Amino acid sequence: MSDGLFSPSTLAKQVAGYFGVEMSIERIIANTISVSRTAKATVFTNAHKELYVFIAGPTHLTYADMRKMVLHMNLVPADALPPAGQADYFEQYGEARFQEVFPGRSSVSPADIRYYKTLAPYNPALWRIDEVRDGEIYEWDPDSSTSWRLAVKYFYQHGLTRDSVVIPHRGAASHKNK
C-alpha cells in the first residue's frame, strides 16, 4: 500500500506468507507505528480475540531486538511465532551457534542455548501478546526524552473476553500544545 498502512486482508497475507499461519484479522489496534528508526509495528486481534504484534523493517534484526521492541511498546510477549515450516527455528539456530562457540560439548540443554537463540535473525516478527501493561501501547519517538510516547490506549489481558475501546492518542497530544 502506498501510505504504508496495512488493511486486515494485506496483513493476513503477510502473516500467512512469512509464518505459515492462516489468521483472520478481526481488528487493527495500531497500524504501522514506529518501533525504531526503520522498523514498524502493527498491533491487531484475530477472530479468537488474541492480541498479536507484527514487526518488520529493512534492516537485520534479531529475536532479542524484536523482543526488546515489544517490551518497550509496553506489551507482555507470550511467544514468538517461528518462520513458516521451521517449528524449531530458534532452538536450532541457538544450538548451532552454541556448537560454534563450544565445539567440544556433546550434550546441549535448553539453558545452554537460551542466550544463543536470541541471536537468531528474526525479521519480520510475529509475537502473541499476553497483556498490554497499564492499557497503553507506546511507539518510538526520537524527540521524546524517553524515546517512547503513547500511541494508543488499549486494555487487553489474555483470557479476558471483554472488548476494549481503542483510543488514539495522536490527536490529543496536538491539542495540548495549542
C-alpha positions as CSV (number, residue, x, y, z in Angstrom):
1,M,0.0,0.0,0.0
2,S,1.3,3.4,-0.9
3,D,0.5,5.0,2.5
4,G,2.3,2.2,4.4
5,L,-0.8,1.2,6.3
6,F,-2.0,-2.4,6.4
7,S,-5.5,-3.5,5.7
8,P,-6.7,-6.6,7.5
9,S,-6.5,-8.7,4.3
10,T,-3.0,-7.5,3.4
11,L,-1.8,-8.2,7.0
12,A,-3.4,-11.6,6.9
13,K,-1.5,-12.4,3.6
14,Q,1.8,-11.2,5.2
15,V,1.3,-13.4,8.3
16,A,0.4,-16.4,6.1
17,G,3.3,-15.9,3.8
18,Y,6.0,-15.4,6.4
19,F,4.7,-17.6,9.3
20,G,2.5,-20.2,7.6
21,V,-0.4,-19.3,9.8
22,E,-3.9,-18.7,8.4
23,M,-5.3,-15.9,10.6
24,S,-8.5,-14.0,10.4
25,I,-7.7,-10.4,11.4
26,E,-10.6,-9.0,13.3
27,R,-9.3,-5.6,14.3
28,I,-6.2,-3.5,13.8
29,I,-5.4,-1.6,17.0
30,A,-2.3,0.3,16.0
31,N,-1.3,0.4,12.3
32,T,2.4,0.7,11.3
33,I,3.7,2.6,14.3
34,S,7.4,3.3,14.6
35,V,9.4,1.0,16.9
36,S,12.9,2.0,15.8
37,R,14.4,4.3,13.1
38,T,13.4,1.8,10.4
39,A,11.1,-0.8,11.9
40,K,7.3,-0.5,12.0
41,A,4.8,-2.5,14.1
42,T,1.1,-3.3,13.7
43,V,-0.9,-4.5,16.7
44,F,-4.0,-6.5,15.9
45,T,-6.5,-9.0,17.2
46,N,-7.6,-12.2,15.5
47,A,-11.0,-13.8,15.4
48,H,-10.2,-15.6,18.7
49,K,-9.7,-12.3,20.4
50,E,-5.9,-12.9,20.8
51,L,-3.6,-9.9,20.5
52,Y,-0.6,-10.0,18.2
53,V,2.1,-7.6,17.1
54,F,3.7,-7.9,13.6
55,I,7.0,-6.0,13.3
56,A,9.0,-5.6,10.1
57,G,11.9,-3.4,8.9
58,P,14.5,-3.3,6.2
59,T,17.5,-3.9,8.4
60,H,19.0,-7.0,10.1
61,L,17.1,-7.6,13.3
62,T,17.3,-10.5,15.8
63,Y,15.0,-12.2,18.1
64,A,16.5,-10.2,21.0
65,D,16.0,-6.9,19.1
66,M,12.4,-7.7,18.4
67,R,11.7,-8.8,22.0
68,K,13.2,-5.5,23.3
69,M,10.9,-3.5,20.9
70,V,7.8,-5.5,22.1
71,L,8.7,-4.8,25.7
72,H,9.3,-1.0,25.0
73,M,5.9,-0.9,23.4
74,N,4.6,-1.8,26.9
75,L,3.4,-5.3,25.7
76,V,4.0,-8.5,27.6
77,P,5.0,-11.1,25.0
78,A,3.7,-14.7,25.3
79,D,5.7,-16.3,22.5
80,A,7.3,-15.6,19.1
81,L,6.0,-17.5,16.1
82,P,8.8,-19.0,14.1
83,P,9.1,-18.6,10.3
84,A,6.9,-20.9,8.1
85,G,7.9,-24.5,8.1
86,Q,10.6,-24.1,10.8
87,A,8.9,-25.0,14.1
88,D,12.2,-25.3,16.0
89,Y,13.9,-22.4,14.2
90,F,15.1,-20.5,17.4
91,E,16.3,-23.7,19.1
92,Q,18.1,-25.0,16.0
93,Y,19.8,-21.6,15.5
94,G,20.8,-21.4,19.2
95,E,22.2,-24.9,19.2
96,A,24.2,-24.3,16.0
97,R,25.7,-21.0,17.4
98,F,26.4,-22.8,20.8
99,Q,28.2,-25.6,19.0
100,E,30.4,-23.0,17.1
101,V,31.4,-21.4,20.4
102,F,31.8,-24.7,22.3
103,P,32.6,-27.4,19.7
104,G,33.6,-30.0,22.3
105,R,30.2,-30.1,24.2
106,S,28.2,-33.1,23.1
107,S,25.1,-32.6,25.3
108,V,23.3,-29.3,25.0
109,S,20.5,-28.2,27.3
110,P,17.8,-25.6,26.8
111,A,19.5,-23.4,29.4
112,D,22.8,-23.6,27.4
113,I,21.2,-22.2,24.2
114,R,18.9,-19.6,25.9
115,Y,21.3,-16.7,25.0
116,Y,22.3,-18.0,21.6
117,K,18.7,-18.4,20.3
118,T,18.2,-14.6,21.0
119,L,20.8,-14.0,18.2
120,A,18.7,-15.7,15.6
121,P,17.7,-13.4,12.6
122,Y,14.0,-12.6,13.0
123,N,12.6,-10.1,10.5
124,P,9.7,-9.9,10.1
125,A,8.5,-10.9,13.6
126,L,5.1,-12.0,14.9
127,W,4.6,-12.1,18.7
128,R,1.5,-13.3,20.5
129,I,0.8,-10.9,23.4
130,D,-0.4,-11.8,26.9
131,E,-1.1,-8.3,28.2
132,V,-0.9,-4.6,27.5
133,R,0.6,-3.1,30.6
134,D,-1.4,-0.2,32.0
135,G,-3.6,-0.2,28.9
136,E,-1.1,1.9,26.9
137,I,0.8,0.9,23.7
138,Y,3.8,3.0,23.0
139,E,5.6,4.0,19.8
140,W,9.2,5.0,19.3
141,D,9.8,8.8,19.2
142,P,13.4,10.2,18.8
143,D,12.3,13.6,20.1
144,S,10.8,12.3,23.4
145,S,13.0,12.3,26.5
146,T,12.4,8.6,27.0
147,S,12.4,7.8,23.2
148,W,8.9,6.4,23.5
149,R,5.5,8.1,23.5
150,L,1.9,6.9,23.9
151,A,0.4,5.8,20.6
152,V,-2.9,4.1,21.7
153,K,-4.8,3.3,24.8
154,Y,-6.0,-0.3,24.6
155,F,-6.8,-2.6,27.5
156,Y,-6.0,-6.3,27.0
157,Q,-5.2,-9.3,29.1
158,H,-5.1,-12.8,27.7
159,G,-8.1,-14.7,28.8
160,L,-10.4,-11.8,29.4
161,T,-13.1,-11.6,26.7
162,R,-14.4,-8.1,27.1
163,D,-13.8,-5.9,24.1
164,S,-11.7,-2.8,24.7
165,V,-12.1,0.6,23.2
166,V,-9.2,1.9,21.1
167,I,-8.4,5.5,22.0
168,P,-5.9,7.0,19.5
169,H,-3.5,9.4,21.3
170,R,-2.0,11.3,18.4
171,G,-4.8,13.9,18.1
172,A,-5.0,14.5,21.9
173,A,-1.3,15.4,22.0
174,S,-1.6,18.1,19.3
175,H,-4.4,19.8,21.1
176,K,-2.5,20.1,24.3
177,N,0.3,22.1,22.6
178,K,-2.1,24.7,21.2
